[in-house]
Amino acid sequence: MPKNKTHSGTAKRVRITGTGKLRRQQAGLRHRLEVKSSKEKRDLSGTVPVAKADVKRVKKLLGR
């Protein structure tokens, strides 16, 4: 049986922490930035955990 392939689109968007949790970048920080407040831009920066409902599906796409 051949190995499963990693879904490269998901791999580019999601990082796995040392403890095995999934982190992703928040949406909304790509355009119209001059309209958004500094606080809004700050809050959107950094990573957030993948939603609990999506973890199983994302792990499968990553081949884990």
C-alpha positions in Angstrom: 0.0 0.0 0.0 1.5 3.4 -1.0 2.1 6.2 1.6 -0.6 8.9 2.0 0.4 12.3 0.6 0.3 15.4 2.7 -2.2 18.0 1.5 0.3 20.8 0.6 -2.3 23.5 0.7 -3.1 22.7 4.3 0.6 22.2 5.2 1.3 25.8 4.1 -1.5 27.1 6.3 -1.2 25.1 9.5 1.7 24.6 11.9 2.0 21.8 14.4 3.4 22.7 17.9 5.8 20.5 19.8 2.9 19.2 21.8 0.9 18.3 18.7 -1.6 21.2 18.7 -2.5 22.9 15.5 -2.1 26.6 15.0 -3.2 28.8 12.1 -3.1 32.5 11.1 -6.3 34.5 11.5 -8.0 35.8 8.4 -8.6 39.5 7.7 -5.1 41.0 7.7 -4.4 41.1 3.9 -6.1 44.2 2.6 -8.1 47.3 3.7 -5.5 47.8 6.5 -5.7 51.6 6.5 -9.4 51.3 7.5 -8.8 49.0 10.4 -7.7 50.3 13.8 -4.2 49.4 15.2 -5.9 47.3 17.9 -7.8 45.3 15.3 -4.6 44.7 13.3 -2.7 43.7 16.5 -5.5 41.3 17.5 -5.5 39.7 14.1 -1.7 39.2 14.1 -0.2 36.0 15.5 -1.6 32.5 15.5 -4.7 31.0 17.0 -5.6 27.3 17.6 -7.5 25.4 14.9 -11.2 25.0 15.9 -11.9 21.8 17.8 -14.4 20.7 15.2 -11.8 20.9 12.5 -8.8 19.3 14.2 -9.5 15.7 13.1 -10.0 16.7 9.5 -6.9 18.9 9.4 -4.7 16.2 11.0 -5.9 13.8 8.4 -5.0 16.2 5.6 -1.5 16.6 7.2 -1.1 12.8 7.2 -1.1 12.5 11.0 
